Amino acid sequence: MRWRMIGPFRGGRSLTAAGVRTPQQAKIGPAGDPVRGQRDVYYFGAVGGGVWKTSNGGRTWQPIFDAQPIASIGSLAVAPSDPDIIYVGTGEASIRSDISFGNGVYKSADAGQTWTHIGLEDTRHIGRVLIDPKDPNIVFVAALGHAYGPNAERGVFRSSDGGRSWQKVLYKDENTGAIDLAFDPENSKIIYATLWNAHRPPWSTYAPIQNAGGGLYKSTDGGTTWTQIKGNGLPEADWGRAGIATSRAVVYVLLDVLKGAEGGLYRSDDRGSSWRRVSDDKRIFGRQWYFGEITADPNNPNIVYAPNVALYKSSDGGKTFAALKGAPGGDDYHFLWLDPDDAARMIVASDQGTIVSVDGGKTWTSWFNQPTAQFYHVATDNQFPYYVYGAQQDSGTVATTSRSDYGSITYRDWYSVGGGEAGYIAPDPADPNTVYAGDTYGRLYRWDKITGQSQDISPTAVEEWTTPITAKKLRFTWTSPVVFSPHDPKTLYMGAQYVLRSTDRGNSWLVISPDLTGCATNEEPGRGRPGYTPGYTPPADTVTTENAAARCYGVVYTIAPSPVDANVIWAGTDTGRIWLTRDGGKTWQNISPTMMYRTDPSDDGRDWSKVSMIEASHFDAGTAYVGVDRHRRDDYGPHILRTHDFGKSWAHVAMGIRFPIDHIGGPRNPAPPPAFVHAVREDPQRKGLLYAGTEMGVYVSFNDGEEWSPLRLNLPVAPVHDLVVHEDDLVIATHGRSFWILDDLTPLRQMSPKLAKSAAYLFAPQTAIRVRSDVSRDTPLPADEPAGQNPPAGAIFDYYLGAPAKEIALEILDSSGKLVRRFSSADKPVPPESNVAFSSDWFAPPPKLQPTAGEHRFVWDLRYPDPPSLRKNYDISAVYAVGAAGLPRGPLVLPGKYQIRMTADGATLIQPLMVKLDPRLKVSAADLQKQFDLEMQISAAMQQAYTALEQRGQLAKQPQTPGEANPLARTLNNLATLLEVVDTADAAPTQQAQEAWQELREKLDQELQRK
């Protein structure tokens, strides 16, 4: 079993990037010659997708961090004096609501081929890594620290021995961390740093909470001692986030103040002794907590860049700015790296991905080649092939096919479905052309694929962005649940502080529950239309974790209608409450565990233990599984609850969810990162088989949650925010690596103690759908065009060997017991032809039965053996590295019943196989039979012709040009062409094809009679 990535290749958020400087005088190559600059080598770090590298200037990107146990990258830097040395600080530091965490610092000494963890595990979020320009062993780290609580491992850290040891050289308190660092470009003993006091509360809020305590600091002795820079033109107000840039003696600080209008861009021309505000342009320091970066040209201090909603550039020392790059809606740029030796070379990290320019920003590479999308949820529809839907942070919604007719999944196969960057998507169960797509804070749209129109059907038609959540009639969060009833495709549920229901496609909404969040004033509102209960104005004193729920900051975060009983609906809130109705919403019962989880004896544990997902059982109305996310309480451990009695009793069932220690590389292994839970799903076919999506990947349980095991396989480490079982597949939404599918869950569903004791075991295969692997007639996409993987086209066979076998064989028999195809581990692979008119990397290795111990998967293409031919034709229907199929191929089997027989060292195992027709086809069984019969006749005739040529000793004498061959060889070639013609589509042969067959049959008979 292997995961396959289906895309989309639409870049996700990135906060950090770097290139290799143009000249490299300090680095000496193996021959003793200086290594010249690597102009086409760049790196970037995704906030949930690891580290990526390009060696061709951004045309293609490759992940180079997947073997490490963490996915979130806050900052990376390439040593200016040695391009092979890279330091990576994990954990993004723009602390938004979906922030992912890190586990310290990593180092590579071989340009990203291998990595070593070098400490600072508890920093969690790193804003900047800074390497001494002359000595790669001297490195500084600006650590913001925990986003959801105080901790001591924050501030500025220094290593003088390449990360073997660290000293905390600048620290203020357990709530204030470091966010930025910069060297004086002419003296690396002079260092500037900014501190920032910010954290996220456990309740839903757009911006983090910032407090006094931030500021600008300077060291003149290489970071040993620090002095805060105050006054002399800098504002005396409480500082928020501040970014630093230096060029020669000039220092820029882009500053946000917590109160007043003194924020903006400040400049010092004397290394920080005096300052003046050069710009109060709101465009360059709006939402400073999310942006905050400033970059100066190393060689021209009057050229300065400010990444924000657009990438802004000033050529007059920061007085005026103009957008260098940006688009309506805001691309959200976060970081700009300039080559110190050639400032026209630059790389930008943004919410849309990472792009490179080599002409000073006139032109840029694409960000549509990075599968680093951050998805919140995933849904599938009921068509074939099914489509996968999700809302991507910062880029909007997407629908992409699970299988393309063109051999691989590319830009041709995905599109937007309305809605916005965050939210649930709910395809209409009865009409795949209608999709309900959510957006931030309760916006909801009904999208029509036929027209492309997207109607706003939000429960609240008009809502001001600036209205406090506690003053809203309906309270929504960034990602509000939207789900259909499994019993009535016209019934749609949505979560506010209440459960809302619509039965008319969102044209009207009804409140069907009380306030479920713990709000003290609105506990029992009247039922009816949304907005029945007026908003709540809380007291003016401080909001705390203890009183925020009662003051109405909470929302309903998950809704789960029971597939078993239409009257049973489960609901969970981000305040730690679980509710149940058993009469369709007339009455509700609070079934929250009396004590969810305690981190403190005085804490009842329920408030702000976010109920991230409830899964109502497919087998029992009283059973539900609950994923509880407590990372907003600074508890990053896994929490899953299970009930079998409608919530009367609960069990905690998360044993085994943690990242495997053996996946962590390096001599100083950190503790396994915790894996808090986003989602739990139950397999609809096997009771007790569960899947969990966590911050560190996917886990599986075979015993109703009592024990869990990683289901990583080839999946890179990434946050998995949601997953869904679609028929035989497991589909996941990662928050940093796009969509992935685990095809055919047969081995998991049929796993049993009997398997481990078996010498050989053949799993019962799932029904195979007869589809053609690639019907494209366009020029094949080039090798460097990004593409997701198609599922195997054919029947999937899974088998297990308890010990290595000398030989195993798989035979496919038709319903009469006649052999269709045979494969053996002893088969010698046929090498690809060497005289073809294209490169050999278009060929894929042929499938091979593996006789080694363990579980294996083999795919049969549902075809009879290829008939013998003098030549293979490779047409335009091809997918790079997937296969350039040689034509003609053997006939496709007819839909129907087959038998699979596996022989392993004398043991024989048999399983049935059902083959069904592509459900999109409208072809009769009689027409398919005509096609099959003719293809079998042509194949038999080709065998006759080939055998005759072989017996006459004429095979080796046939020229490459078909027209020059002898009459028997020409007939064989024409038969091959006819077989290709008849096999082009699932349809009855044309009259002209049948006439051609009669002519060729007569010619063959004549040639066979000759001696």
N, C-alpha and C positions, 0 to 999 in steps of 0.2 A: 504494500500500500504506500502511496505517495500523495502528498498534497500537490495540487497544481494551482498556479497563480493565474487568474483570469483578467487581471487589470482592475480598473483602467490605468493606463500609463499617463496619469495626470498628477503632476507633482504635488506633494503635500508640504506642510509647514517645515521650514528650516530656519534656524537662527544663526548658523555659523558656516563659514566656508573659507577656503584658503587655496592659493596656488603656490607653485614653486617659483622662486625668484629667477629672473632671466640668467644672470651670470652666477657661476658657482666656483669662484676661485679657490675656496677653502677645501672643497671636496676633491680628493684624489682618487682616480679610478684604479682598477686592478693593474693596468700597465704603467702606472705612475704618471698618467697624464691628467690634467685637470678635467673634471666633468663639467661639460657645458650645461647651460640652463635647460630645463625641461619645460619649454613654453606651453606644451599641450597637457601638462599634468595639473589637475586640480582635485580638491577634495571638498565634500560637504557632509554635514551631519544633520540627519532628520530628527525631529523631536520625538518620533516614535518608530523610526525605521533604521537606526544604526548609521554607520559611516559608509560613504560611497566615494568611488574614485573614477576619474576619467583620464585616459592617456591620449585622447584624440580631441582635446579642446572642447569637450561637452557634447560631442555627437552621440556617444553612448556612455552609460554609467554602469559600474559594477559594484555590488555590495562587498565590503571587505571586513565587516565586523560581525558577521552572522554567527561565528563560533563563540562569541562572548555572551554572557548571561544577561545583558541589559540592552535596551533598545533606544532609550532617550539620550540625545546628545545635546549638551548645552553649549560647548565651545570646543574648538579644535585649533591647533596651530602646527605649522611645519617649521622646523628649526631653520632660521635664515642661513646658518652656516653649514647645515648638513641636510639635504632634502630627503634623506632616508629616515630621519627622526621625526616622529609625529607624536604629539601629546593630545589626548582627548579627555575633556572633562564632561562627565555624564550628568544627565538631568537638566532639562530645560529650565531657564530662569525667568522667562516672561510668564509670570504666574497667573495664567488664565484658568478657567474652571476645569478644563480637561487636561491640566498639566500632568505629565508623567515624570517619574523620578529616576534618579541615577544611583550608582553605588561607588562613586569616587572617580579616580583618574586611571587612564590606561596609556601605555606607551608602546610604540612600534619603532624598532631600529632598522627595519627592512622595507620601508615605504608601504606599510600596511599589510604585508603578507602574514605576519604573526604579531600577537599582542600580549602584553604583560600587564596585569593589574598591579598598580603601584601605590595603592592606599587611598586614604581619605574617604573611607566607605560611607561615613555618616553625614557627608556634606549634602547629599540628596540633590541639590540644584546648584550648578556651577555657571556663573555668568561670563567668566573670561579665563583663558589660559594664555600666559604670556611667556615667551622664551627669550632668553638673552640673545641678542643678535650675533654675539661672537662665541658664546659658550653654550652648547645645547644641554649641558648638565644643570644649568641654572634656569629654573622655571618657577613662575609664580601662578597661583590659582586664586581667583576671586570666588569664594563660596558663599552663596546666599543662605544655605542651610535649609532646614525643614520649612515647607510652605504652609503647613497646617499646625505648627506648634513650635515651641522654643527648643533649641538645642545648642550645645557648646561648640560643635565642630562647624563653625562658620567664621567668616572674615577672610583675611588674606593669609595664604600659606606660601612658604618658600622651600624649595629644595635646591641644594647645591651639589647633589650627587646623582642627578638624573632620576630622581624619584625614589631612591632607596630609603631616604628619610625625609621627614617634613618638620618644619617649625612654623607654629602659628605666630606671625610677625605683626599682624594688625587685628585687633579684636576689641569690640566695645561691650557687647552684652549678648545674652542668649536669644534676643529677638532681632538683632541688627546684623545683617550680613553684608558681604561685599558683592558689588555688581559689575564694576569695570576697573580696568588697569591700563596704563600706558607708560612706556619708557620715554624719557627725553631722547630724541633721535640722535643727539650728539654726545650723550653721556648716559650709559645704561645704569649707572649708579643712582641716577635720579629717576624716581618712579612716582607716578600719580595713581591714586586709588579713590573710588567712591564707595561709601557705605549707604545702605538702604534698609530701613525698617519697614517691612511689609509682610503681610501674611494673608492667607485666605481664610475666611470664616467657614464653618461647616454648612451654613445655609446658602441658598442660591443667591449669588450676587455677580454682577458683571465684572466690576473692577475689584482688585484686592483691597484690603484695608491697610492704609499707610499711616504710620505714626512718626512722630518726631524722632530724631536720632541719626538721620542721614547726614552726609557731608563729604567734603573733598579733603583728601589727605596727601601729603608729600613726604617722600623719603629721599635723602641725599647720600645715604650710605649703603645703597644696595638693598634696602628693605629691612634693615635691622631696627631702625627707629623711625618714627613717623610723627609728623606735626600736622594738625588740622589747619587748613587754610580758610580764614574767615575774613569778612569785611573787605576793605580796600576796593570797593566796587561790587563785591558779591552781596547778594541779599542776605539779611539777617533772619529771614523767615525760616520756618521749619522746612527742611528739604525733603522732597520726594526722591524719585529716581533721577540720577544724573549720569550722563555719558561723557567720556573724555576722548580728545584727539590732540595729537601733537604734531608739529612740523617746525623744525629748526627750534627757535626760542619761543615759538607761539604755542599757547595752550588754549584749546577750546573746551568749554563745558556746556553741554546742553542740559538745562536744568528745569525740573518741575518743582514748584513749591506747593505745599499743602494748602495754604491760604494766601489770598492776595493775587496780584497781577504782575509779580516780579519774575515769573518764569521766562525762559527763552534761551538764546544763545549768548554766552559770555565769552569774551576773548581777553587773553593776557599776552602781551608782547615781551614780558620780562620773566618768563618761567613761573608765573603765579604770584608775583609780588603785588601787582595791581591789575584791576579788571575794569572792563566796561561792557555793558550790554550792547551787542551789535545788531540783534534781531529779536523782535517779539512776534514774529510771524507765527500765527497759531498752527499753520500747516506743518511746521517742523517739530513742534513739541506737543501736539494733540495726542491724547492717550499715551502720555510719556511712560506710564507703567508698562505698556505693551511694546513700545518701540525703544526710545531712549538712546539710540546709537548715534554717533557722529564720527565722520572719517575725514581726515585732512590729507591733501596731497603731500607726500613726504618731501617733495622738492619745491613746492610752491605753496606757502602758508595761506595765500589768499584764495586758493581753491579748496572748497570744503563741501562735503556731501552729507545730507541728512536723510537717511532712510525713514520713511513713514508710510502713509497711505500711498504716496508715490515716492520715487527716488528723486530727491531735490538736490540741485547743485547751485553753489554760489561761486562766482569768480571775482568777487570784490570783498573778500575777507569776511563773508557772512552777512553783509548788509542786506543783500537781496538774493532771493532764491527763485529758481525756475525748475519746473518738473523736467527731469531728464528722461524718465520712463515712468509710465503709469497709465491706468485705464479707468474709465468710469466704473464706479462700484468699489474701487480700491483694491490694488494688488497686495498691499501690506508688505512693505520691504523692511527687513530687520537688520541686515548686516552687509557691509561692502568691504571687500579686500582689494587693495591696490598693490600692484607690483612696485616695490620701492625703486626699481631700476627702470621701469617702463610703465608709467601711470596710465597708459592707454589700455593695458591689460588689467582686467578687473573681473571679479566674480561676486554675484549678489545672491544672498539667501533671503527668501521671501515666503509668504504664506502659500504661494503658488508653486514653489519649488526653487530650483537653483539654476542660474543662467550665467553665461560667460560672454564677455565682450573683449575684443582685441583692438577696437578702434575708438576707445574712449566713450562708449555708450551709444554710438550711432547705430550699430546692429548688435543683435544678441542671439545666442543659441536658444533652443527650445526648452521649455520645461514640460513638454508633453512626451518625455522619454524617461520618466522616473516613477516607478510604481510605489510611491510613498504616501498615497492618499490615506487620510484619517477618516474612517467611517464610524458613525455612532451606532447604527443598527443595520440589520439586513433583513430583507424579505424576498420571497420568490413568488412567482405567479403560477397559474395552472396551465399554461400553454406548453407546447413542445416545439423546439427546445425551450426549457423554462428560462426566464430572465431573472437576473439578480439585481435588487434595488438597494440603494443606500443614499444617505445624505453625507457629503464630504465636507469636512470643516474647511471654510474659506472658499470653496469652489462650487457649492451647490449640489444638486441631486444628480444621480446617474442611474441609468438602467443599462445593463450589459448582458448579452446572451451568455448562457452557460456553455454553449457549443455553437461554433460558427460553421456555416456551410462552406466556408472558404479555407478550411484547414487550420486556421489559428484565429485568435480573437484580437482584433485590431480596432483602430479608430473607426472603421466602417461599421462596427457592431455595437457602439454605445451612444447614448443620447441622454439629454436632460428630460426630467419629467415634472418640471415646475418646482414649487416649493423653494427651499433655501438650504443653507449650509448645515443646519442642525435639525434633527427631528426624526421621527419615525416616518416610514413610507409604507402605505397599505395598498397594494394592488387590489382592485375589485375582484373578488373571488369568481364572479360570474362573467366578467368582461375585462380581459387583459388590456383593452384599449383605454380603460379608465383607471387612473392612479390617484390616490389621495396622498399628498406630500406635505409634510410639516415643515415648519421653520421655527426660528427662535421665538420664545415667549408667546406661544399659543397661536401663531399664524398657521393657517391650514388652507391648502389649495386642492381643487379637484381639476386634474389635468386630463385632457382629451387627446389621445395620440392621433386621431384622424385629422383634427384641426390644428393641433398644437396649442390650443388655448388653455389657459390655466385660471380658473375662477377662484377668487378669494371667498372661502366659506368659513372663515374664522369665527368661533363663537362670539368673540368681541369684534365688532366691525371697525371701531375706531379706538385706538389705544395710543396714548402718548408714551414715548420711550422713556421720558424722564419721570414719569409717575412712579413713586415708590411702590414696591410690591405690596406692601401692607395697605395701601390706599386703593388698590384695584378691586373691582367687583369680582373679577375672575383672576386668580393667580396662576401663572404658568412659569415654567423654568426654561432653561436653554433648550432642553430636549424633552418635549411633552409626549406622553404615550398616546398612540392612535392605533386601535386594533379593531378588526372585524369580529363579529360573532361567528363562531364556527358552525352555528346552526342556521343562521339567517343572513344571507349575503347582503341584505339591505340594512342591517343594523351595525352601526359604527359607534365605538366608544372612544372618549377622549378624556384625559386627566387634567383637572385644574386643582383647586382645593377640594373640589367635588369630583365625582364620576359623572361625566356628561354622556348623553346618548342621542344619536340621530337615527331616524328611520327613513329619511327622505333625501339621502345623498348630501347631507350637510347643509341643506337649505334652512333647517331649524334645529335647535338643540334644546334638550331638556336636562335639568339637574335631577339625578336619580339617587343621590346620597346626601347625607349631611357633610359638613366639613370634616374630613378624615384626618386632618393634620395635627390636631391638638391645639388649634386656635381657641383661646379662652372665650372670646366674645361671639364667635360664629359657630359654636359647636352644633347647634340644631336649627339651621335655617329652614324656611319653607321650601317646598319643592316647586318646580316649575321652570320658567325660562331663566337662563343665566342672568346674573345681575339682580336677582330678587333681593338678595341681602346687600345692603350698602357696604362700602369699604370701611376698613377699620383704621383709625388713627391711633398709633401707639403712644405711650408716654414719651416725653422728651429725654429721659435719662438714658444711660448707656444700655445698648443692646448686648446681651451676653449669651453664651451658649445655653445657659440655664433658662433664660426667659424668652429666647427668640421664637421658639415654637408657639408658646402661648400668645406671643405678639403677632402671630400670623405670617411668619416668613416661610412656612412649609408648603409643599405641593404634593399631589398624588403623582408618584413617579412610575408606577407600573400597574397595569390592569390585565387580568388573566381570566377571560371567560372559560368555563369548563367545557371541554369537548364532549364530556359524558352527559352532563345535565345542563339544559339551556337556562335554568333558573339560578345556577351557581356562578357567581362572579367573585373573584379575589381581587383585592386592591392593596397596594403598599405605598407608603409615603417616604419622602426623604427625611422625615422626622422619626423614623424607626417604628412606625405603626403598621400593623397588618389588619385588614378588615375583610369580612365575608358577608355576602348576601346569598340566601338560599331560596329567595322568592323573587328573583329578577329585579331587585333594587328597591323593593317596598320597605324592607327593614334590613339594617346592617348591624353586625356584631363585631366588636373589637376583639380580635383573637390574638393580639400581640403577646408574645411571651412575656411573662411577668418580669423577666430580667434578660434583656437581649445579650449584651456583653458588657462586662465591667472592665474599665481601665483604672477606676478609682473606687474604693469602698463606698464613698459618699455619692457616687454617680449611679443612678438607676439604669444607665446604659442605653435607654431607648432613644432619647433625643439625638437626632442626627446620625443614627446608624441607618444609612440610606438603604432602603429596600430597593435594590437596583433591578431585580427581575423576579417575578413569580411565574412559575411554570405549573399550570394546572394539568394534572395527570390525564393521559389518554385512556387509562384503564379503570380508574376509580375516582368518583366524584369527590371523595373525601381526602384525596391525596394531593399534595402540592409540594413543590420544591422552591426554596427561596434563596436567592443570592443576596447577601448583605454586604455592603461596601462601607467600611468604617475608616477609610484612609483620610476622610475629612476630620476625623477625630485623632489623626496622627497614629492610627492603628492600621498597619498595612498587612495584617494577617488575613488568611482566608476564612470566610464565614459562610456556611450553607446550612439552612434549616430545612427540616422535613417533617411533615405531618401526615398521618394516615387517618385522622379522625376529625376532619374539619377544623383543625386548629385547637382542639381541646388539649392536646399535648404536642410537644415539639422535641425533636432530636437535633443535635448539632452534628453534621455529617460532612466534615471537610478534611478528614485524616488523609495525609499523603500529598496534599496540594502544596508543593514548594518546588523550586527549580532544582533539578538533579545536580548534585555537587560535581559529578564527573564531567559536566559540560563546561566547567570553569577552568580556563587555562592560566598558565603562569605559575611561578614558584610561590607566590604569596596569595593563595586563594582567599577571596573574601567570603563571608558567610553567604549562603544562597539568598538571593533577593526574595523578599516576600511576594506573594501572588494573591492580592485581594481579588475578589470575585465580582465580575460584571454581570454574568448571565449563566443560567442553568437551563438545560433543555433535556427532555425525556425522549428517548427513541420511541416512535409511535408503533413499532413492530415488536420490540422485545421489552417486556416489563422489567424494570430494574436497571436497564441500561441507560446511563446518564452521561451527558456531556457538559463541561463547564468551560466558559470563557473567562480567563483571568488576565491580570495585567502582565503575566509572563507567558501566555500561550494557552493551549487547550489541554484539558484533562478528561479522562474517561473513568467511569465507575461501572463495574459489572454487577455490583451487589447493592443497588439502591442507595448508593452514596456512602456506604460504610467504609470503603477504601477507594482511593483515587490513584491513578497512574498517569504520567505524562503521555499525551498523544502527539508528541512533537514530530516524530519521523523526520522529514526534510524541511519542516516549517521553520522559518527564522524566528528568533525571539521577537515578539511584538505584543503590544496590548491587544487583546481580543475582546471587543466590547459587546459583541452579540454573535449568536450562531443559530442556525435553523436546520432541521432535518427535512430535506426535500426528497420524498420517496426513498431512494437508496443512497442519497448523497448527504454529506455534512458540509454546509456552506457557512463560512465565517466572515465577519467584518472585522478586519484589523484596524487599529487606530495608528497607522503608520506604514503599512505594507499592502494596502489595497485589499481586494477580495481573493480568497482561496477556497478551493473545493477539494474535499476528500471523496473521491469517487468510489461507489460501491462498498457499502458498509458490511458486506457479507461476513468477512472474518470476525468482526466485532459482534455481530448479531448471533453468529453460530459458535462463538467461543464457549468452551465448556471444559471441565476437568478431564473429560475423556480425551481431549485433544493432546494434552501434555503427555499422556501415557501411550499415545499411538505411535507405531513405527512409521505409518504413513496415513495421511488424512486428506480427503478431497472434499472441499466445501461444496454444498449445493449452490450452483451458480444462479444469479438473478436472471430474470428475463432479458434477453438481448434484443435491442432494437436495431433493425436492419437499416442503417443509414450509410450514405456514401461519404467517404472521408473528406473529399474536397471536390467541389463542382465549379471552382473558379475558372474562368476563361481569360482573366486578365494576366498581364505580365506579373510574375511572382514578386511579392514584396522583397526588397533586398534584405540581406542578412542583418543589417544594423537597424532595421525598422522594428520598433518595440512591438511585441505581440504577446498576448496571453496564450496559455496552452488549451487546446481542445481535449476533451476526454477521449479515451481510446474508442476507435470505431470498430465495434465487433463485440464478441462475447468475452467476458472476463472470467478466468478460472483461477481460483485460489487453492493452494494445496500446502500441506505441511509435511515435512520429513523429520522424524525424530533423530535420525542419524544420516550421514551421507549415503547415497545410493550409487551403485555402480552405473546404473542406467535407469531412467524413467521414461515412459512414453505416454502420450495423450492421444487417444483416438476419438474421433467424432463419428458417430453412426447415425444414419437417418432412421425414420420410424420403422422401416422394414429390416433394419439391422445391417444395411449396406454401408461400407466404409466411405466416408466423405473425405476425411483428411487425417493424416497421422503426423505427429511430431515426436521427436526423440531427443534426449539430451546428447545422444551420440551423433546427431546430424552435424555434418560439416558445414559451416557457414559458407555461403556462396559469396565470394568477394565481389564488390561493385565493379562494373565494367570500367576499364581504364581508358577506352577510346571515345568516351562521350564528350559532347561539346560543351561541358560545363564543369565546374570544380567539384571534386569528390565530396566536399563537405555538405553538399546537398543531400547526400545519402544518409539514411539513418541505419544503425545496426539492426539486423533482422532479429525478430523475437527468438529467444532461446530458452528452452527448459533448463532450469537449474537443478542439479542433483545434490546440492549441498544441504546440510541440515538447516531447519528453520522454516519460516513461512515465506511462500513465494507467490507471485502473481504472473499469469501468462495470458496474453490476449490473442484470440483467433479472429481474423478479419472477416469471418463468415463466408469465405470463398473456398471453392474447390481448388486443387493445385493448379498452378499456371500451366497451360499447355506448352509443349516445346515449340520453340521458334528459332529462326536463324538470327534474328536481331530483336532487340528491345527498343521500343519507341518511348521516349520521355517527353510528354507533352507539357504544355504551359501550366497545367494543374499541378502545382508543387508548392511545398512549404519548406523553407530552409531548416535543415537539421531534423525535420520531422520525416521527410521522405520524398524522393522523386520516384514515384512508382513506375516500374517498367511495365509497358503494355505490349501485348494484351495480358489481362489477368484472367484467372479462372472464374467461372460463373459464381455469382452470389447464390447462396442457398435460398430455398423458398421458405416463407414463414411456416412454422409448424413445430412439431415435437422432435427432439433429437436426444441422443444419449452420449454421455461423456464417459470414457473408460480410461482410467489411469492405471498403469502397471509400474510398480516400483520393486525391483529385485524379487520378482515372483508374486508379489501381492497385487491383487486386482481390486480396484475401487470403482464404483459406477454411480453416476448421478444423472438425473434428467436435466434437459435444457429446453427451454421454450424460446423460439425466435419469433418476434412480431415485426410487422411491417411498420415503417415510418408512418406515424399517425397523420401526417400532413398529406399523404398521398391519396389520390382518388383513382385507384387502378383495381380492376377486378382480379380475382384469383385466376380466372381463365387466361387473362392476358399475361399475367406473370408466368403462368405455366408455359404459355407459348414461347415467351422469351427464354425461359430456362431450358426448355427442350431444344430450341434452336442453338443456344450457346453450348449446350452439351454435345450436340451433333457436330458443331464446328470444331469444338475442342477435340473430339474423337478423330475427326478428319485430319486435324493438324498433327495428331499423334501418328496417324497412318503415314502421312507424307514425310514426317521427320524420320520415322523408322525406316522407310524405304530409302531415303537419302543416306541414312547411316549404313544400311545393309549394302548399298551400292558403292560405299566409300566416297561419297560426294560431299559430305558435310564440310570438310576442310577446304574444299575447292571452290566454295561459293564466294563470289566477290561481295564487297560491301555494298555496292550499288545494286538494289533489287532488280532493276531492269536488265542487268547483264547476267542474271542468274539463268540456269537452265529451266525448262518449262515446269518441272516438278517443284523446283525451288520457288519459281514465281507464283505457282499456285499456293504453296505454303504461305508465302508472304501476303498474298491476297486474302487468304483465309484469316490470317492474323488481323489484317485491316478490317475485315468484315466483323470479326468478333468484337473489335473495339467499337465499331458502329452500333452493333446491336446492344452493347453494354453501356451506351452513353446515358441512359435514363431508365427508370423503372416503368416500362411500357411494353406493349406488344410490338413485335418487329414490324417495320413498315413493309409495304408490298414490295418496294424495290429491294429491300434487304433480303426478302425471301426469294425473289427472283435471282438475286446475285448468288445466293446460296445454291440454288438449283444448278446454275451455270458452273460454279466452282466444283460442285460435287461431281458433275459429269466430266469436267476436265481432270479432276483427280482420279476418277475411275479409269479414264483413258491412259493417264500417265502411269498408273500402277500396273496396267496390263503390259506396258512396254518393258522390254528387258535391256 
